[in-house]
Amino acid sequence: MISAEPLPLSIAGQWRLGAGDAYDSLYPATGEPIARLRAASLDDVDEAITRAHQAFRDSGWAQRLPHERAAVLYRVAQLIREQAEPLAQKQRLDNGKPISETRALVASAAGTFQFFAAALETLQDTLTPARGPYVTMSVHEPMGVVAAITPWNSPIASEAQKLAPALAAGNAVVLKPAEITPLMALELARICEQAGVPPGLVSVLAGKGAVIGDAITRHPLVKRVSFTGGTATGRHIARIAADKMMPVSLELGGKSPTMVLEDADLDHAVNGVLFGIFSSSGESCIAGSRLFVARPIYGEFLSRLSEGANALRVGDPASERTQMGPLISASHRQNVERYVALGVSEGARIRTGGARPRGPEFDRGYFYTPTILEGLDNRARTSQEEIFGPVLVALPFDDERDLIEQANDSVYALAAGVWSRDFKRAWRIGRAVQAGTVWINTYKQFSISTPFGGWRDSGLGREKGREGIFQYMEQKSLYWGTNEQPLPWAT
């Protein structure tokens, strides 16, 4: 049973209840409530942002030397590692991911804070070549209050990827987690406080994105928004930002192609494709949800892939053996089911899956079986629209030109995968496919040191990498006059 008392939010340097509506956070494996909260109100939003602005100006955080801010971020990473198992278990409850995956997400969050601490310590401004009697340099300075709006599919990792560089840059941060997965953002705020981040510099505002996220984005003191989520919401944020002349980072949807050439190592390719689409129950923006297989090997590959999908262990996220947990909610599972039905109406054959698993252990949760559809062409809605679930559309291709045309025929351009033993051909296709990230003979591997983002409807801007800190800073040029005589114009 959950406590009858709602969890406090981190608002303007205080831990207190939000003034909005009460709601329960549910465990997707059972549908049972795991936490009760009161959402933030619009007054809470204004107070949090106003106080964050004051903390930015008065706390001295932005004025600390880089290595001094870095020391606090190192401490955040250390505290995450010290509390790794409780955090992983809470993340499992928060969104139903298998415990093996939530442990990896917690480790990723710790690594993110460590990386940006190190990057901050070694960050360099630039002395630019002079073009006259002056010394020129380019420097970067914090923006003030920035907002981070995160999704429900990988909370602690997504939140760390925004919070760490924003704090490293010297900003105050207002963090808006997904309404249904607020717990990890609250934990990160608590850990930041323990590590020595000044009070008021980090606030966590739970609640509906259409209300709280919108109010945060429109607030005049918010100088940047970093958003990860759906493309429609991203467009809405971009419109508000355009009116404010405010920069944004938008990491949005995907319908990523993964391409298996006739010379691929099939053992690697089968495992990689299964991992690319069915890990995280397919609830991943970079899921390899469109599969293109060379026609000569299509039959054999689909047989092996279907066998592998049928063998995946769907079940209790608390079990060490589970590979696929539940979907996030009953409504989201219904949406996945509607897409499978749409695919069938468009002419798809269900190669495997396409149903809820049976058994008492599945009755209360939001489980769905790994599903492979074939028989569609690339223009079908099921092939083009993001499903965000464990549904793979398989298509044969005939030649390299055909492959690249189909792979690029999408409004999305977030990620792609290429499987081939011919490294020259893999390189050629990897450069020809339009995507922010291309994996070759692997899939869904990430490094915090490598920039990430999408093209077209998959977003704007980049996260991660050393340059990720600069996303949360303004650039300034300085000129130091060295001329011995006054400027000649007025003489």
C-alpha positions as CSV (number, residue, x, y, z in Angstrom):
1,M,0.0,0.0,0.0
2,I,1.1,3.5,-0.7
3,S,1.2,6.2,1.9
4,A,-1.9,8.2,2.3
5,E,0.2,11.4,2.3
6,P,1.2,12.7,-1.1
7,L,4.9,13.1,-2.0
8,P,6.3,16.6,-1.7
9,L,7.7,18.3,-4.8
10,S,10.9,20.3,-4.9
11,I,9.6,23.9,-5.5
12,A,11.8,27.0,-5.2
13,G,14.2,25.4,-2.7
14,Q,11.5,23.9,-0.5
15,W,10.0,20.4,-0.3
16,R,6.3,20.8,-0.2
17,L,3.1,19.6,-1.7
18,G,2.0,21.0,-5.1
19,A,-1.1,23.1,-5.1
20,G,-2.6,21.3,-8.1
21,D,-4.8,18.2,-8.4
22,A,-4.0,15.0,-6.5
23,Y,-3.2,11.9,-8.6
24,D,-1.7,8.4,-8.2
25,S,1.4,7.1,-10.0
26,L,0.7,3.5,-11.1
27,Y,3.0,0.5,-11.5
28,P,2.6,-0.7,-15.1
29,A,3.1,-4.4,-14.2
30,T,0.1,-4.5,-11.9
31,G,-1.8,-1.3,-12.3
32,E,-1.5,-0.6,-8.6
33,P,-0.6,2.8,-7.2
34,I,2.9,3.2,-6.0
35,A,2.9,6.9,-5.0
36,R,0.4,9.7,-4.5
37,L,1.2,13.2,-5.6
38,R,-0.3,16.7,-5.8
39,A,0.6,18.3,-9.2
40,A,2.2,21.7,-9.3
41,S,-0.2,24.6,-9.9
42,L,0.4,27.6,-12.2
43,D,1.3,29.6,-9.1
44,D,3.9,26.9,-8.2
45,V,5.3,27.3,-11.7
46,D,5.7,31.0,-11.4
47,E,7.2,30.8,-7.9
48,A,9.7,28.1,-8.9
49,I,10.9,30.1,-11.9
50,T,11.0,33.4,-10.1
51,R,13.0,31.9,-7.2
52,A,15.2,30.0,-9.6
53,H,16.0,33.4,-11.2
54,Q,16.9,34.8,-7.8
55,A,19.0,31.8,-7.0
56,F,20.8,32.2,-10.3
57,R,21.6,35.8,-9.5
58,D,22.3,35.5,-5.8
59,S,23.6,32.0,-5.0
60,G,27.0,32.4,-6.6
61,W,26.7,29.2,-8.5
62,A,27.3,30.8,-11.9
63,Q,30.3,32.7,-10.5
64,R,32.0,29.6,-9.1
65,L,35.1,28.5,-11.0
66,P,34.5,25.6,-13.3
67,H,36.4,23.1,-11.2
68,E,34.3,24.2,-8.2
69,R,31.0,23.5,-10.0
70,A,32.5,20.3,-11.3
71,A,33.3,19.1,-7.8
72,V,29.6,19.2,-7.0
73,L,28.7,17.3,-10.1
74,Y,31.2,14.6,-9.3
75,R,29.5,14.3,-5.9
76,V,26.1,13.9,-7.6
77,A,27.6,11.0,-9.6
78,Q,29.0,9.5,-6.5
79,L,25.7,9.7,-4.6
80,I,23.8,8.1,-7.5
81,R,26.3,5.2,-7.4
82,E,26.0,4.8,-3.7
83,Q,22.2,4.7,-4.0
84,A,22.2,2.7,-7.2
85,E,20.0,-0.3,-6.2
86,P,17.2,1.6,-4.5
87,L,17.1,4.1,-7.4
88,A,16.9,1.2,-9.9
89,Q,14.1,-0.4,-8.0
90,K,12.2,2.9,-7.8
91,Q,12.8,3.4,-11.5
92,R,11.3,-0.1,-12.1
93,L,8.2,0.8,-10.2
94,D,8.0,4.2,-11.9
95,N,7.7,3.0,-15.5
96,G,7.8,-0.9,-15.4
97,K,11.2,-1.4,-17.1
98,P,12.9,-4.7,-16.2
99,I,15.3,-4.3,-13.3
100,S,18.3,-5.2,-15.5
101,E,17.5,-2.2,-17.7
102,T,16.8,0.2,-14.8
103,R,20.2,-0.6,-13.3
104,A,21.8,0.4,-16.6
105,L,19.8,3.6,-16.7
106,V,20.9,4.5,-13.2
107,A,24.6,3.8,-14.1
108,S,24.1,5.9,-17.2
109,A,22.8,8.8,-15.1
110,A,25.9,8.6,-12.8
111,G,28.2,8.5,-15.9
112,T,26.5,11.5,-17.3
113,F,27.1,13.7,-14.3
114,Q,30.7,12.4,-14.2
115,F,31.3,13.2,-17.9
116,F,30.0,16.7,-17.7
117,A,31.9,17.4,-14.5
118,A,35.1,16.4,-16.4
119,A,34.1,18.3,-19.5
120,L,33.4,21.4,-17.4
121,E,36.9,21.2,-15.8
122,T,38.6,21.1,-19.1
123,L,36.3,23.4,-21.1
124,Q,38.2,26.1,-23.0
125,D,37.2,29.4,-24.4
126,T,38.8,30.6,-27.6
127,L,41.4,33.2,-28.3
128,T,40.6,34.0,-31.9
129,P,43.0,35.3,-34.6
130,A,43.2,39.1,-34.4
131,R,42.4,41.1,-37.5
132,G,43.6,44.5,-36.3
133,P,45.1,46.3,-33.3
134,Y,43.1,44.3,-30.7
135,V,43.0,40.9,-29.0
136,T,39.8,38.9,-29.7
137,M,38.3,36.1,-27.7
138,S,35.1,34.1,-27.6
139,V,33.6,33.2,-24.2
140,H,30.5,31.4,-23.0
141,E,28.2,32.4,-20.1
142,P,25.2,30.8,-18.5
143,M,21.7,31.8,-19.6
144,G,19.9,32.0,-16.3
145,V,16.8,29.8,-15.8
146,V,16.5,26.9,-18.3
147,A,13.7,24.3,-18.5
148,A,14.1,20.5,-19.0
149,I,11.0,18.6,-20.0
150,T,11.5,14.8,-20.0
151,P,9.5,11.7,-21.2
152,W,8.3,8.7,-19.3
153,N,10.3,6.0,-21.1
154,S,13.8,6.5,-19.6
155,P,13.4,9.0,-16.8
156,I,16.6,9.1,-14.8
157,A,18.8,8.9,-17.9
158,S,16.9,11.5,-19.8
159,E,16.8,13.9,-16.8
160,A,20.5,13.5,-16.2
161,Q,21.3,14.3,-19.8
162,K,19.6,17.7,-19.4
163,L,20.2,18.5,-15.8
164,A,24.0,17.8,-15.7
165,P,25.1,20.0,-18.6
166,A,22.6,22.8,-17.6
167,L,24.1,22.9,-14.1
168,A,27.6,22.6,-15.4
169,A,27.0,25.7,-17.5
170,G,26.0,27.6,-14.3
171,N,22.2,27.8,-14.8
172,A,19.2,27.3,-12.6
173,V,17.0,24.4,-13.9
174,V,13.2,23.8,-13.7
175,L,12.6,20.2,-14.4
176,K,9.3,19.0,-15.7
177,P,9.1,15.1,-15.7
178,A,6.3,13.2,-17.4
179,E,3.2,13.3,-15.3
180,I,3.1,9.5,-15.0
181,T,6.8,9.0,-14.1
182,P,7.8,11.8,-11.6
183,L,9.7,9.7,-9.1
184,M,13.2,9.8,-10.5
185,A,13.2,13.5,-11.1
186,L,12.4,14.0,-7.4
187,E,15.2,11.7,-6.5
188,L,17.7,13.6,-8.7
189,A,16.6,16.9,-7.1
190,R,17.2,15.4,-3.6
191,I,20.6,14.1,-4.6
192,C,21.6,17.4,-6.1
193,E,20.7,19.1,-2.9
194,Q,22.7,16.6,-0.9
195,A,25.7,17.1,-3.2
196,G,25.7,20.9,-2.6
197,V,23.7,22.4,-5.4
198,P,22.4,25.7,-3.9
199,P,18.7,25.8,-2.8
200,G,16.3,27.0,-5.4
201,L,18.6,26.2,-8.3
202,V,16.7,22.9,-9.1
203,S,12.9,22.6,-9.0
204,V,10.8,19.6,-10.0
205,L,7.2,20.4,-11.1
206,A,5.1,17.4,-11.7
207,G,1.8,17.6,-13.6
208,K,0.2,17.6,-17.0
209,G,2.5,18.7,-19.8
210,A,-0.3,20.6,-21.5
211,V,-0.7,22.7,-18.4
212,I,2.6,22.8,-16.5
213,G,5.0,22.3,-19.4
214,D,3.2,24.9,-21.4
215,A,3.3,27.5,-18.6
216,I,7.0,26.8,-18.1
217,T,7.8,27.3,-21.8
218,R,5.8,30.6,-21.9
219,H,7.4,32.1,-18.8
220,P,9.4,35.2,-19.7
221,L,12.3,34.2,-17.3
222,V,12.9,30.9,-18.9
223,K,15.7,31.3,-21.4
224,R,15.9,27.9,-23.0
225,V,13.8,24.7,-23.2
226,S,15.2,21.3,-23.7
227,F,12.4,18.8,-24.6
228,T,12.3,15.1,-25.3
229,G,9.0,13.7,-26.4
230,G,6.4,13.6,-29.2
231,T,6.8,15.6,-32.4
232,A,3.4,17.4,-32.0
233,T,4.4,18.7,-28.6
234,G,7.8,19.6,-29.9
235,R,6.2,21.7,-32.7
236,H,4.0,23.5,-30.1
237,I,7.1,24.3,-28.0
238,A,8.9,25.6,-31.1
239,R,6.1,28.0,-31.9
240,I,6.2,29.4,-28.4
241,A,10.0,29.7,-28.6
242,A,9.8,31.5,-31.9
243,D,7.6,34.2,-30.3
244,K,10.0,34.5,-27.4
245,M,13.1,34.3,-29.7
246,M,14.2,31.6,-27.3
247,P,16.5,28.7,-28.3
248,V,15.3,25.1,-27.9
249,S,16.5,21.6,-28.1
250,L,13.9,19.1,-29.3
251,E,14.5,15.4,-29.4
252,L,11.4,14.0,-30.9
253,G,10.0,10.9,-32.6
254,G,11.4,8.3,-34.9
255,K,10.6,5.4,-37.3
256,S,14.1,4.2,-37.6
257,P,15.2,1.8,-40.4
258,T,17.5,-1.1,-39.7
259,M,19.0,-2.6,-42.8
260,V,20.2,-6.2,-43.2
261,L,22.4,-6.8,-46.3
262,E,22.8,-10.2,-47.9
263,D,26.4,-10.5,-46.5
264,A,25.5,-9.7,-42.9
265,D,26.5,-11.9,-40.0
266,L,23.1,-13.3,-39.3
267,D,23.8,-14.2,-35.7
268,H,24.8,-10.6,-34.9
269,A,22.0,-9.1,-37.1
270,V,19.2,-11.2,-35.6
271,N,20.2,-10.4,-32.0
272,G,20.8,-6.8,-32.9
273,V,17.4,-6.3,-34.6
274,L,15.6,-8.0,-31.7
275,F,17.4,-5.7,-29.2
276,G,16.8,-2.7,-31.4
277,I,13.0,-3.0,-31.5
278,F,12.0,-5.1,-28.5
279,S,14.2,-3.9,-25.7
280,S,12.4,-1.3,-23.5
281,S,9.2,-3.0,-25.0
282,G,9.7,-0.9,-28.1
283,E,9.0,2.3,-26.1
284,S,12.1,4.1,-27.4
285,C,12.4,7.0,-29.9
286,I,15.3,5.2,-31.6
287,A,13.7,1.8,-31.8
288,G,14.6,0.0,-35.1
289,S,10.9,-0.3,-36.1
290,R,11.3,-0.6,-39.9
291,L,13.3,-3.6,-41.0
292,F,14.7,-3.9,-44.5
293,V,16.2,-7.2,-45.4
294,A,17.9,-8.2,-48.7
295,R,15.4,-10.3,-50.7
296,P,17.7,-13.3,-51.2
297,I,18.0,-13.8,-47.4
298,Y,14.6,-12.4,-46.4
299,G,12.9,-15.8,-45.7
300,E,15.7,-17.3,-43.7
301,F,16.2,-14.1,-41.7
302,L,12.5,-13.6,-40.9
303,S,12.3,-17.2,-39.7
304,R,15.2,-16.8,-37.4
305,L,13.9,-13.4,-36.2
306,S,10.4,-14.8,-35.5
307,E,11.9,-17.7,-33.5
308,G,14.0,-15.2,-31.5
309,A,11.0,-13.0,-30.8
310,N,8.9,-15.9,-29.6
311,A,11.7,-16.9,-27.2
312,L,11.9,-13.4,-25.5
313,R,10.9,-13.5,-21.8
314,V,8.0,-11.2,-21.2
315,G,7.0,-10.8,-17.6
316,D,7.6,-9.4,-14.1
317,P,10.0,-6.4,-14.2
318,A,11.4,-7.4,-10.8
319,S,12.7,-10.7,-12.2
320,E,16.4,-10.8,-13.3
321,R,15.4,-13.0,-16.3
322,T,12.8,-10.7,-17.7
323,Q,13.7,-9.1,-21.1
324,M,10.4,-7.3,-21.8
325,G,8.2,-5.7,-19.2
326,P,4.8,-4.1,-19.6
327,L,3.9,-1.0,-21.6
328,I,3.6,2.2,-19.7
329,S,-0.2,2.3,-19.4
330,A,-3.5,0.7,-20.4
331,S,-4.3,3.5,-22.9
332,H,-0.9,3.2,-24.5
333,R,-1.3,-0.5,-25.0
334,Q,-4.7,0.2,-26.6
335,N,-2.9,2.6,-29.0
336,V,-0.4,-0.1,-29.9
337,E,-3.2,-2.6,-30.5
338,R,-5.0,-0.1,-32.8
339,Y,-1.8,0.2,-34.9
340,V,-1.6,-3.6,-35.2
341,A,-5.2,-3.7,-36.3
342,L,-4.5,-0.9,-38.7
343,G,-1.6,-2.8,-40.2
344,V,-3.8,-5.9,-40.7
345,S,-6.4,-3.7,-42.4
346,E,-3.7,-2.4,-44.7
347,G,-2.7,-5.9,-45.7
348,A,-0.2,-6.9,-43.1
349,R,0.3,-10.5,-42.0
350,I,1.1,-11.1,-38.3
351,R,4.3,-13.2,-38.4
352,T,4.4,-13.4,-34.6
353,G,2.8,-11.7,-31.6
354,G,0.0,-9.3,-32.1
355,A,-1.8,-10.1,-28.9
356,R,-1.7,-9.7,-25.1
357,P,0.2,-12.6,-23.4
358,R,-2.0,-15.0,-21.5
359,G,-1.7,-16.1,-17.9
360,P,-2.5,-14.8,-14.4
361,E,0.8,-13.0,-14.1
362,F,-0.3,-10.8,-17.0
363,D,-3.9,-10.1,-16.1
364,R,-3.4,-6.8,-14.2
365,G,-0.5,-5.3,-16.1
366,Y,-0.2,-3.7,-19.5
367,F,1.8,-6.4,-21.3
368,Y,2.0,-7.0,-25.0
369,T,3.9,-9.6,-27.0
370,P,6.7,-8.8,-29.4
371,T,5.1,-8.4,-32.8
372,I,6.4,-8.7,-36.3
373,L,4.3,-7.6,-39.3
374,E,5.1,-8.3,-42.9
375,G,3.4,-7.9,-46.3
376,L,3.2,-4.1,-46.2
377,D,5.0,-1.6,-48.3
378,N,6.9,1.3,-47.0
379,R,4.1,3.8,-47.7
380,A,1.6,2.1,-45.4
381,R,0.6,4.2,-42.3
382,T,1.9,1.3,-40.1
383,S,5.3,1.6,-41.8
384,Q,5.4,5.4,-41.6
385,E,3.9,6.4,-38.2
386,E,5.6,6.0,-34.9
387,I,3.9,3.2,-32.8
388,F,6.3,3.4,-29.8
389,G,5.7,-0.2,-28.9
390,P,7.0,-3.7,-29.6
391,V,5.9,-3.7,-33.2
392,L,8.3,-4.3,-36.1
393,V,7.4,-3.9,-39.8
394,A,9.6,-6.1,-42.0
395,L,10.1,-5.3,-45.7
396,P,12.4,-6.9,-48.4
397,F,14.6,-4.8,-50.7
398,D,16.1,-5.5,-54.0
399,D,19.2,-3.3,-54.4
400,E,21.2,-0.6,-52.7
401,R,19.4,2.3,-54.4
402,D,16.0,0.8,-53.5
403,L,17.2,0.4,-49.9
404,I,18.4,3.9,-49.5
405,E,15.3,5.4,-51.1
406,Q,13.0,3.5,-48.8
407,A,15.0,4.1,-45.7
408,N,15.0,7.8,-46.3
409,D,11.3,7.9,-47.3
410,S,10.1,9.1,-43.8
411,V,9.3,12.3,-42.1
412,Y,11.6,11.1,-39.3
413,A,15.4,11.0,-39.3
414,L,16.5,10.1,-35.8
415,A,18.5,6.8,-36.1
416,A,19.3,3.9,-38.4
417,G,21.2,0.6,-38.4
418,V,23.3,-1.2,-41.1
419,W,24.3,-4.8,-40.9
420,S,27.0,-5.9,-43.4
421,R,30.4,-7.6,-43.4
422,D,31.5,-5.2,-46.3
423,F,32.8,-2.2,-44.4
424,K,33.0,0.0,-47.5
425,R,29.4,-0.7,-48.5
426,A,28.3,-0.2,-44.9
427,W,30.1,3.1,-44.8
428,R,28.5,4.1,-48.1
429,I,25.0,3.3,-46.9
430,G,25.7,4.8,-43.5
431,R,26.6,8.1,-45.1
432,A,23.7,8.0,-47.5
433,V,20.9,7.3,-45.0
434,Q,19.5,10.4,-43.4
435,A,19.6,10.1,-39.6
436,G,21.2,11.8,-36.6
437,T,22.8,8.5,-35.5
438,V,23.7,5.5,-37.6
439,W,24.8,2.2,-36.0
440,I,26.9,-0.2,-38.1
441,N,26.9,-3.9,-37.0
442,T,25.4,-2.9,-33.7
443,Y,22.3,-1.0,-32.5
444,K,21.0,1.1,-29.6
445,Q,24.4,1.7,-28.1
446,F,25.1,5.1,-26.6
447,S,28.0,7.1,-25.3
448,I,27.5,10.3,-23.4
449,S,30.6,11.7,-25.2
450,T,28.9,11.5,-28.6
451,P,26.3,14.0,-29.7
452,F,22.8,12.8,-30.2
453,G,19.7,14.3,-32.0
454,G,17.6,14.1,-35.1
455,W,16.8,15.7,-38.4
456,R,13.4,16.8,-39.8
457,D,10.5,15.7,-37.6
458,S,12.9,14.0,-35.3
459,G,14.0,17.3,-33.8
460,L,16.4,20.2,-33.5
461,G,19.7,20.6,-31.8
462,R,22.0,18.0,-30.1
463,E,22.5,16.7,-26.6
464,K,25.5,14.9,-25.1
465,G,29.2,15.5,-26.0
466,R,31.5,18.2,-24.8
467,E,29.5,20.7,-26.8
468,G,26.4,19.7,-24.9
469,I,27.3,22.3,-22.2
470,F,27.4,25.1,-24.8
471,Q,23.7,24.3,-25.6
472,Y,22.9,25.9,-22.2
473,M,25.2,29.0,-22.6
474,E,25.3,32.2,-24.5
475,Q,28.3,33.0,-26.6
476,K,30.0,36.4,-26.2
477,S,32.9,38.0,-28.1
478,L,35.4,40.3,-26.4
479,Y,37.7,42.8,-28.1
480,W,40.7,44.2,-26.2
481,G,42.2,47.2,-27.9
482,T,46.0,47.2,-28.2
483,N,46.4,50.3,-30.4
484,E,48.9,53.0,-29.1
485,Q,47.0,55.9,-30.7
486,P,43.3,56.9,-30.4
487,L,41.0,55.5,-33.1
488,P,41.6,57.7,-36.1
489,W,38.0,58.3,-37.1
490,A,37.3,61.2,-34.7
491,T,40.7,62.9,-35.2
